[in-house]
Amino acid sequence: MPQTNDLVQKYEAILTVNRNQSEIMDINHNAGIKPVTISAEAYEIVKQAVDVSNWHAGFNVAIGPLVKLWKIGFDGANVPAKRSIDNALHQTNSDNVVLDDDLRTVF
């Protein structure tokens, strides 16, 4: 059985958005460009996150463009111009995330 630290490192490598490379960052880098095939483990987590986001009850898996714009949690955090916020909001609709269970792709 894997040690807790090993599991944390494994899932961090798959899911992190705080590094340039991970399965989730592959999805983010290709958002609106092309579907991305990911591991079965990552796919199940993304699928659950999209399902919960589509309840529209406060959690949004697609919030990344706003976080990036505001630089939330990073140096240079700021309140962007309203126009920039409005533009980013158009990219945060979790209903637009397309999942393909057969191919394990996220678009």
BADREN-517801 format. One line per field, with one value per residue: residue number from 1; x, y, z of N, C-alpha, C, CB in turn; residue in three letters. Coordinates in nm, 4 decimals. Last residue first. Glycine has a CB too. Layout:
<recs>
num = NUM / ...
n_c1 = X / ...
n_c2 = Y / ...
n_c3 = Z / ...
ca_c1 = X / ...
ca_c2 = Y / ...
ca_c3 = Z / ...
c_c1 = X / ...
c_c2 = Y / ...
c_c3 = Z / ...
cb_c1 = X / ...
cb_c2 = Y / ...
cb_c3 = Z / ...
residuo = ALA / ...
</recs>
This chain:
<recs>
num = 107 / 106 / 105 / 104 / 103 / 102 / 101 / 100 / 99 / 98 / 97 / 96 / 95 / 94 / 93 / 92 / 91 / 90 / 89 / 88 / 87 / 86 / 85 / 84 / 83 / 82 / 81 / 80 / 79 / 78 / 77 / 76 / 75 / 74 / 73 / 72 / 71 / 70 / 69 / 68 / 67 / 66 / 65 / 64 / 63 / 62 / 61 / 60 / 59 / 58 / 57 / 56 / 55 / 54 / 53 / 52 / 51 / 50 / 49 / 48 / 47 / 46 / 45 / 44 / 43 / 42 / 41 / 40 / 39 / 38 / 37 / 36 / 35 / 34 / 33 / 32 / 31 / 30 / 29 / 28 / 27 / 26 / 25 / 24 / 23 / 22 / 21 / 20 / 19 / 18 / 17 / 16 / 15 / 14 / 13 / 12 / 11 / 10 / 9 / 8 / 7 / 6 / 5 / 4 / 3 / 2 / 1
n_c1 = -1.2456 / -1.1014 / -1.1344 / -1.1748 / -1.3129 / -1.5563 / -1.6320 / -1.5545 / -1.6845 / -1.6575 / -1.7732 / -1.9820 / -2.0633 / -1.8861 / -1.7703 / -1.5609 / -1.5292 / -1.6626 / -1.5000 / -1.3122 / -1.4636 / -1.5120 / -1.2487 / -1.1932 / -1.3821 / -1.2925 / -0.9455 / -0.8500 / -0.6850 / -0.4111 / -0.0966 / 0.1776 / 0.2253 / -0.0810 / -0.3429 / -0.4675 / -0.4560 / -0.6727 / -0.6321 / -0.6371 / -0.8984 / -1.0352 / -0.9554 / -1.0466 / -1.2975 / -1.4150 / -1.5280 / -1.6779 / -1.9227 / -2.1836 / -2.3756 / -2.4127 / -2.3906 / -2.1606 / -1.9700 / -2.0162 / -1.9274 / -1.6602 / -1.5660 / -1.6054 / -1.4255 / -1.1829 / -1.1690 / -1.1645 / -0.9261 / -0.7264 / -0.7534 / -0.7038 / -0.5300 / -0.6543 / -0.6543 / -0.8172 / -0.9436 / -0.8284 / -0.9006 / -1.0268 / -0.7334 / -0.4762 / -0.3946 / -0.5775 / -0.4858 / -0.2312 / -0.2998 / -0.3844 / -0.1457 / 0.1213 / 0.3394 / 0.3734 / 0.2075 / -0.0317 / -0.2184 / -0.2033 / -0.2693 / -0.0447 / 0.1180 / -0.0594 / -0.0812 / 0.1845 / 0.2076 / 0.0090 / 0.1136 / 0.3491 / 0.2424 / 0.1173 / 0.2410 / 0.0564 / 0.0847
n_c2 = 1.8763 / 1.5725 / 1.2183 / 0.9387 / 0.8157 / 0.7671 / 1.0118 / 1.3254 / 1.6424 / 1.9821 / 2.2646 / 2.4403 / 2.4521 / 2.6207 / 2.9101 / 3.0896 / 3.2693 / 3.4958 / 3.6079 / 3.7480 / 3.9743 / 4.0850 / 4.1492 / 4.3432 / 4.5362 / 4.6083 / 4.5387 / 4.3504 / 4.3832 / 4.1527 / 4.0108 / 3.9991 / 3.6586 / 3.4728 / 3.4498 / 3.5537 / 3.7015 / 3.7716 / 3.5907 / 3.3420 / 3.3407 / 3.3487 / 3.1061 / 2.9031 / 2.8042 / 2.5604 / 2.4473 / 2.6039 / 2.6082 / 2.7174 / 2.5750 / 2.4529 / 2.1986 / 2.1940 / 2.1271 / 1.8521 / 1.7741 / 1.8571 / 1.6837 / 1.4350 / 1.4660 / 1.4916 / 1.2343 / 1.0746 / 1.1690 / 1.0871 / 0.8078 / 0.7740 / 1.0563 / 1.2277 / 1.4063 / 1.7005 / 1.8798 / 2.2164 / 2.4889 / 2.5405 / 2.4650 / 2.3804 / 2.4472 / 2.2917 / 2.0299 / 2.0533 / 2.0995 / 1.8417 / 1.7034 / 1.9421 / 2.2060 / 2.4440 / 2.4533 / 2.4785 / 2.3009 / 1.9447 / 1.6771 / 1.5067 / 1.5796 / 1.5361 / 1.2607 / 1.1930 / 1.3214 / 1.1792 / 0.9196 / 0.9527 / 1.0179 / 0.7716 / 0.4889 / 0.2214 / -0.1184
n_c3 = -2.2891 / -2.2140 / -2.2630 / -2.2665 / -2.4641 / -2.3281 / -2.2138 / -2.2666 / -2.1806 / -2.2054 / -2.0473 / -2.0292 / -1.7707 / -1.6488 / -1.7638 / -1.7970 / -1.9968 / -1.9313 / -1.7381 / -1.8858 / -1.9570 / -1.7018 / -1.6298 / -1.8204 / -1.7427 / -1.4874 / -1.4242 / -1.1264 / -0.8406 / -0.7819 / -0.7051 / -0.7111 / -0.6313 / -0.5667 / -0.4908 / -0.7969 / -1.0281 / -1.1732 / -1.3871 / -1.2575 / -1.1656 / -1.4112 / -1.5341 / -1.3320 / -1.2932 / -1.3518 / -1.1310 / -0.8784 / -0.6244 / -0.6055 / -0.7395 / -0.9897 / -1.0671 / -1.2134 / -1.0240 / -1.0029 / -1.2623 / -1.2518 / -1.0526 / -1.1743 / -1.3895 / -1.2545 / -1.1430 / -1.3733 / -1.4944 / -1.3208 / -1.3584 / -1.6325 / -1.7783 / -2.0734 / -2.3735 / -2.4593 / -2.7454 / -2.8208 / -2.7541 / -2.5187 / -2.3498 / -2.3312 / -2.0791 / -1.9270 / -1.9824 / -1.8733 / -1.6082 / -1.5449 / -1.5634 / -1.5643 / -1.5668 / -1.4329 / -1.1164 / -1.0017 / -1.0406 / -1.0017 / -1.0672 / -1.0898 / -0.8791 / -0.6688 / -0.6752 / -0.5931 / -0.3442 / -0.2039 / -0.2154 / -0.0662 / 0.1838 / 0.2498 / 0.0642 / -0.0876 / 0.0000
ca_c1 = -1.2348 / -1.1638 / -1.0850 / -1.1194 / -1.1750 / -1.4899 / -1.6021 / -1.5795 / -1.6168 / -1.7040 / -1.6699 / -1.9138 / -2.1521 / -1.8572 / -1.8959 / -1.5715 / -1.4512 / -1.7140 / -1.6214 / -1.2724 / -1.4096 / -1.6242 / -1.3253 / -1.1122 / -1.3874 / -1.4211 / -1.0505 / -0.8436 / -0.8230 / -0.4696 / -0.2421 / 0.1117 / 0.2758 / 0.0519 / -0.2465 / -0.5030 / -0.3308 / -0.6550 / -0.6443 / -0.5162 / -0.7878 / -1.0476 / -0.9279 / -0.9073 / -1.2698 / -1.3642 / -1.4048 / -1.6655 / -1.7944 / -2.0705 / -2.3983 / -2.4135 / -2.4989 / -2.2854 / -1.9753 / -2.0456 / -2.0634 / -1.7521 / -1.5579 / -1.6779 / -1.5676 / -1.2340 / -1.1699 / -1.2720 / -1.0555 / -0.7517 / -0.7665 / -0.8342 / -0.5352 / -0.5873 / -0.6698 / -0.6950 / -0.9625 / -0.8492 / -0.8187 / -1.0796 / -0.8726 / -0.5474 / -0.3188 / -0.5836 / -0.6227 / -0.2453 / -0.2430 / -0.4810 / -0.2553 / 0.0406 / 0.3139 / 0.3400 / 0.3265 / 0.0732 / -0.2220 / -0.1624 / -0.3741 / -0.1553 / 0.1753 / -0.0134 / -0.1961 / 0.1267 / 0.2958 / 0.0005 / -0.0149 / 0.3573 / 0.3228 / 0.0389 / 0.2466 / 0.1399 / 0.0000
ca_c2 = 1.9916 / 1.6915 / 1.3510 / 1.0061 / 0.8532 / 0.6605 / 0.8976 / 1.2055 / 1.5203 / 1.8631 / 2.1611 / 2.4303 / 2.3822 / 2.4771 / 2.8366 / 3.0152 / 3.1460 / 3.4193 / 3.5384 / 3.6211 / 3.8854 / 4.0413 / 4.0518 / 4.2207 / 4.4773 / 4.5404 / 4.6258 / 4.3899 / 4.3871 / 4.2840 / 4.0011 / 4.0851 / 3.7955 / 3.4907 / 3.3619 / 3.5171 / 3.6509 / 3.8414 / 3.7349 / 3.3857 / 3.3293 / 3.4595 / 3.2348 / 2.9368 / 2.9373 / 2.6415 / 2.3870 / 2.6140 / 2.5528 / 2.7866 / 2.5988 / 2.5992 / 2.2240 / 2.2129 / 2.2644 / 1.9392 / 1.7451 / 1.9188 / 1.8286 / 1.4680 / 1.4405 / 1.6032 / 1.3518 / 1.0577 / 1.1848 / 1.2305 / 0.8694 / 0.7362 / 0.9264 / 1.2221 / 1.2756 / 1.6429 / 1.7899 / 2.0763 / 2.4541 / 2.6048 / 2.5075 / 2.3490 / 2.5021 / 2.4385 / 2.0704 / 2.0177 / 2.2102 / 1.9516 / 1.6678 / 1.8417 / 2.0726 / 2.4509 / 2.4268 / 2.5687 / 2.4124 / 2.0803 / 1.7776 / 1.4952 / 1.5778 / 1.6717 / 1.3416 / 1.1401 / 1.3594 / 1.3249 / 0.9508 / 0.9092 / 1.1166 / 0.8932 / 0.5782 / 0.3425 / 0.0000
ca_c3 = -2.3805 / -2.1583 / -2.3004 / -2.1464 / -2.4956 / -2.4043 / -2.1270 / -2.3477 / -2.1370 / -2.2772 / -2.0429 / -2.1580 / -1.8640 / -1.6419 / -1.7564 / -1.6710 / -2.0070 / -2.0450 / -1.6956 / -1.8233 / -2.0607 / -1.7857 / -1.5521 / -1.8158 / -1.8778 / -1.5043 / -1.4774 / -1.2672 / -0.8876 / -0.8059 / -0.6974 / -0.8087 / -0.6309 / -0.6256 / -0.4262 / -0.6599 / -0.9692 / -1.0457 / -1.4104 / -1.3290 / -1.0696 / -1.3153 / -1.5982 / -1.3603 / -1.2392 / -1.4624 / -1.1799 / -1.0231 / -0.6697 / -0.5445 / -0.5971 / -0.9752 / -0.9718 / -1.2870 / -1.0757 / -0.8887 / -1.2159 / -1.3486 / -1.0330 / -1.0513 / -1.4146 / -1.3347 / -1.0559 / -1.2750 / -1.5613 / -1.3374 / -1.2263 / -1.5766 / -1.7117 / -1.9438 / -2.3105 / -2.4040 / -2.6312 / -2.8554 / -2.8706 / -2.6380 / -2.3363 / -2.4556 / -2.1916 / -1.9255 / -2.0177 / -2.0154 / -1.6855 / -1.5422 / -1.6538 / -1.4963 / -1.6208 / -1.5759 / -1.1992 / -0.9551 / -1.1346 / -0.9657 / -1.0534 / -1.1852 / -1.0137 / -0.6969 / -0.7156 / -0.7166 / -0.4544 / -0.2176 / -0.2784 / -0.2055 / 0.1127 / 0.2313 / 0.1783 / -0.0951 / 0.0000
c_c1 = -1.3141 / -1.1391 / -1.1683 / -1.0592 / -1.1010 / -1.3430 / -1.5263 / -1.5345 / -1.6537 / -1.6180 / -1.7282 / -1.8029 / -2.0854 / -1.9496 / -1.8678 / -1.7017 / -1.4709 / -1.6426 / -1.6806 / -1.3950 / -1.3733 / -1.5781 / -1.4399 / -1.1848 / -1.3088 / -1.4307 / -1.1778 / -0.9574 / -0.8179 / -0.6170 / -0.3015 / -0.0392 / 0.2041 / 0.0957 / -0.1045 / -0.4026 / -0.3521 / -0.5215 / -0.6160 / -0.5178 / -0.6592 / -0.9345 / -0.9413 / -0.8818 / -1.1294 / -1.3252 / -1.3378 / -1.5290 / -1.7915 / -1.9337 / -2.2767 / -2.4463 / -2.5180 / -2.4086 / -2.1085 / -2.0560 / -2.1035 / -1.8965 / -1.6519 / -1.6793 / -1.6513 / -1.3840 / -1.2270 / -1.2824 / -1.1706 / -0.8890 / -0.8003 / -0.8568 / -0.6745 / -0.6038 / -0.5895 / -0.7291 / -0.8291 / -0.8747 / -0.8460 / -1.0044 / -0.9173 / -0.6948 / -0.3901 / -0.5118 / -0.6299 / -0.3846 / -0.2440 / -0.4277 / -0.3593 / -0.0704 / 0.2372 / 0.3006 / 0.2804 / 0.2080 / -0.1168 / -0.1830 / -0.3284 / -0.2412 / 0.0662 / 0.0425 / -0.1594 / 0.0128 / 0.2399 / 0.0855 / -0.0315 / 0.2285 / 0.3343 / 0.1156 / 0.1679 / 0.1325 / 0.0891
c_c2 = 2.1056 / 1.8041 / 1.4589 / 1.1408 / 0.9138 / 0.6911 / 0.7885 / 1.0853 / 1.4063 / 1.7443 / 2.0343 / 2.3255 / 2.3619 / 2.3951 / 2.6872 / 2.9369 / 3.0547 / 3.2848 / 3.4528 / 3.5400 / 3.7490 / 3.9460 / 3.9967 / 4.1108 / 4.3468 / 4.4726 / 4.5439 / 4.4842 / 4.4372 / 4.2700 / 4.1408 / 4.0744 / 3.8747 / 3.6361 / 3.3759 / 3.4171 / 3.6145 / 3.8072 / 3.8148 / 3.5372 / 3.3811 / 3.4585 / 3.3550 / 3.0697 / 2.9889 / 2.7831 / 2.4740 / 2.5630 / 2.5596 / 2.7342 / 2.6604 / 2.6391 / 2.3752 / 2.2191 / 2.2925 / 2.0849 / 1.8379 / 1.8957 / 1.9022 / 1.6189 / 1.4756 / 1.5866 / 1.4722 / 1.1776 / 1.1732 / 1.2535 / 1.0171 / 0.8021 / 0.9001 / 1.0825 / 1.2737 / 1.5103 / 1.7291 / 1.9945 / 2.3115 / 2.5727 / 2.5845 / 2.3892 / 2.4802 / 2.4999 / 2.2225 / 2.0563 / 2.1794 / 2.0714 / 1.7800 / 1.8062 / 1.9860 / 2.3149 / 2.4289 / 2.5417 / 2.5161 / 2.1805 / 1.9213 / 1.6222 / 1.5720 / 1.6791 / 1.4870 / 1.2299 / 1.3132 / 1.3709 / 1.1009 / 0.9423 / 1.0813 / 0.9969 / 0.7061 / 0.4247 / 0.1246
c_c3 = -2.3198 / -2.2572 / -2.2326 / -2.1843 / -2.3756 / -2.4287 / -2.2000 / -2.2665 / -2.2308 / -2.2345 / -2.1058 / -2.1607 / -2.0001 / -1.7317 / -1.7608 / -1.6553 / -1.8865 / -2.0606 / -1.8084 / -1.7811 / -2.0027 / -1.8955 / -1.6350 / -1.7400 / -1.8835 / -1.6410 / -1.5011 / -1.3059 / -1.0312 / -0.8412 / -0.7074 / -0.8083 / -0.7397 / -0.6114 / -0.4791 / -0.6046 / -0.8223 / -0.9802 / -1.2836 / -1.3499 / -1.1334 / -1.2133 / -1.5044 / -1.4281 / -1.2759 / -1.4199 / -1.2870 / -1.0672 / -0.8216 / -0.5835 / -0.5284 / -0.8314 / -0.9549 / -1.1972 / -1.1439 / -0.9349 / -1.1015 / -1.3056 / -1.1282 / -1.0274 / -1.2916 / -1.3577 / -1.1308 / -1.1817 / -1.4617 / -1.3995 / -1.2374 / -1.4409 / -1.6563 / -1.8842 / -2.1811 / -2.3378 / -2.5878 / -2.7292 / -2.9150 / -2.7648 / -2.4597 / -2.4511 / -2.3246 / -2.0451 / -2.0280 / -2.0650 / -1.8345 / -1.6200 / -1.6579 / -1.5936 / -1.5223 / -1.6325 / -1.3442 / -1.0202 / -1.0957 / -1.0796 / -1.0348 / -1.1857 / -1.1213 / -0.8388 / -0.7385 / -0.7650 / -0.5889 / -0.3351 / -0.3008 / -0.2805 / -0.0351 / 0.1511 / 0.1459 / 0.0331 / 0.0000
cb_c1 = -1.2873 / -1.1076 / -1.0877 / -1.0113 / -1.1739 / -1.5604 / -1.7298 / -1.5044 / -1.6541 / -1.6975 / -1.6208 / -1.8565 / -2.2829 / -1.8693 / -1.9909 / -1.5578 / -1.3043 / -1.6996 / -1.7252 / -1.1818 / -1.2861 / -1.6942 / -1.3787 / -0.9759 / -1.3320 / -1.5362 / -1.0040 / -0.8471 / -0.9147 / -0.3942 / -0.2869 / 0.1618 / 0.4302 / 0.0523 / -0.2904 / -0.6456 / -0.2174 / -0.7692 / -0.7839 / -0.5045 / -0.7697 / -1.1821 / -1.0202 / -0.8505 / -1.2853 / -1.4677 / -1.4334 / -1.6866 / -1.7738 / -2.0831 / -2.4354 / -2.5155 / -2.4687 / -2.3022 / -1.8601 / -1.9361 / -2.0744 / -1.7286 / -1.4136 / -1.6148 / -1.5900 / -1.1591 / -1.0270 / -1.2494 / -1.0714 / -0.6423 / -0.6378 / -0.8446 / -0.4312 / -0.6438 / -0.6241 / -0.6276 / -1.0632 / -0.7277 / -0.6695 / -1.0805 / -0.8909 / -0.5365 / -0.1803 / -0.5230 / -0.7254 / -0.2203 / -0.1001 / -0.5131 / -0.3212 / -0.0162 / 0.4448 / 0.4580 / 0.3955 / 0.0868 / -0.3630 / -0.0170 / -0.4576 / -0.2424 / 0.2703 / 0.0934 / -0.3047 / 0.0759 / 0.4354 / 0.0459 / -0.1299 / 0.3857 / 0.4621 / -0.0014 / 0.3943 / 0.0974 / -0.0963
cb_c2 = 1.9570 / 1.7262 / 1.3694 / 0.9172 / 0.9516 / 0.6393 / 0.8406 / 1.2119 / 1.4849 / 1.8841 / 2.1343 / 2.5635 / 2.4602 / 2.4284 / 2.8776 / 3.1099 / 3.1790 / 3.5004 / 3.6396 / 3.6472 / 3.9489 / 4.1624 / 4.1151 / 4.2483 / 4.5764 / 4.6400 / 4.6947 / 4.2665 / 4.4791 / 4.3575 / 3.9313 / 4.0537 / 3.7985 / 3.4482 / 3.2212 / 3.4589 / 3.7563 / 3.8071 / 3.7685 / 3.3132 / 3.1818 / 3.4526 / 3.2529 / 2.8332 / 2.9348 / 2.6486 / 2.2479 / 2.7591 / 2.4047 / 2.7799 / 2.4690 / 2.6628 / 2.1567 / 2.1022 / 2.2891 / 1.9246 / 1.5985 / 1.8619 / 1.8775 / 1.3961 / 1.2928 / 1.6123 / 1.3828 / 0.9307 / 1.0800 / 1.2953 / 0.8514 / 0.5834 / 0.9192 / 1.3302 / 1.1612 / 1.7401 / 1.6782 / 2.0205 / 2.4716 / 2.7500 / 2.5937 / 2.2008 / 2.4395 / 2.4922 / 2.0178 / 1.8654 / 2.2400 / 1.9922 / 1.5348 / 1.8936 / 2.0048 / 2.5065 / 2.2879 / 2.5581 / 2.4763 / 2.0803 / 1.7421 / 1.3725 / 1.4585 / 1.7158 / 1.3330 / 0.9959 / 1.3009 / 1.3953 / 0.8980 / 0.7584 / 1.1273 / 0.9512 / 0.6111 / 0.4289 / -0.0001
cb_c3 = -2.5257 / -2.0151 / -2.4539 / -2.0775 / -2.6109 / -2.5374 / -2.0696 / -2.4866 / -1.9904 / -2.4328 / -1.8949 / -2.1943 / -1.8810 / -1.4984 / -1.8712 / -1.5564 / -2.0224 / -2.1734 / -1.6470 / -1.7011 / -2.1268 / -1.8481 / -1.4227 / -1.7506 / -1.9824 / -1.4870 / -1.6095 / -1.3560 / -0.7961 / -0.9180 / -0.5658 / -0.9440 / -0.6524 / -0.7747 / -0.4415 / -0.6541 / -0.9825 / -0.9508 / -1.4629 / -1.4655 / -1.0225 / -1.2431 / -1.7145 / -1.4426 / -1.0882 / -1.5718 / -1.2357 / -1.0698 / -0.6194 / -0.3992 / -0.5284 / -1.0726 / -0.8343 / -1.3864 / -1.1740 / -0.7792 / -1.1711 / -1.4913 / -1.0533 / -0.9308 / -1.4538 / -1.4704 / -1.0044 / -1.1934 / -1.6725 / -1.4245 / -1.1460 / -1.5632 / -1.5992 / -1.8474 / -2.4060 / -2.3026 / -2.6663 / -2.9324 / -2.8391 / -2.6190 / -2.2105 / -2.4850 / -2.1968 / -1.7965 / -1.9126 / -2.0372 / -1.6392 / -1.3971 / -1.6097 / -1.3568 / -1.6579 / -1.6544 / -1.1623 / -0.8061 / -1.1384 / -0.9239 / -0.9413 / -1.1514 / -1.0290 / -0.5940 / -0.6115 / -0.6951 / -0.4328 / -0.0875 / -0.1927 / -0.2130 / 0.1755 / 0.3659 / 0.2153 / -0.2140 / 0.1230
residuo = PHE / VAL / THR / ARG / LEU / ASP / ASP / ASP / LEU / VAL / VAL / ASN / ASP / SER / ASN / THR / GLN / HIS / LEU / ALA / ASN / ASP / ILE / SER / ARG / LYS / ALA / PRO / VAL / ASN / ALA / GLY / ASP / PHE / GLY / ILE / LYS / TRP / LEU / LYS / VAL / LEU / PRO / GLY / ILE / ALA / VAL / ASN / PHE / GLY / ALA / HIS / TRP / ASN / SER / VAL / ASP / VAL / ALA / GLN / LYS / VAL / ILE / GLU / TYR / ALA / GLU / ALA / SER / ILE / THR / VAL / PRO / LYS / ILE / GLY / ALA / ASN / HIS / ASN / ILE / ASP / MET / ILE / GLU / SER / GLN / ASN / ARG / ASN / VAL / THR / LEU / ILE / ALA / GLU / TYR / LYS / GLN / VAL / LEU / ASP / ASN / THR / GLN / PRO / MET
</recs>
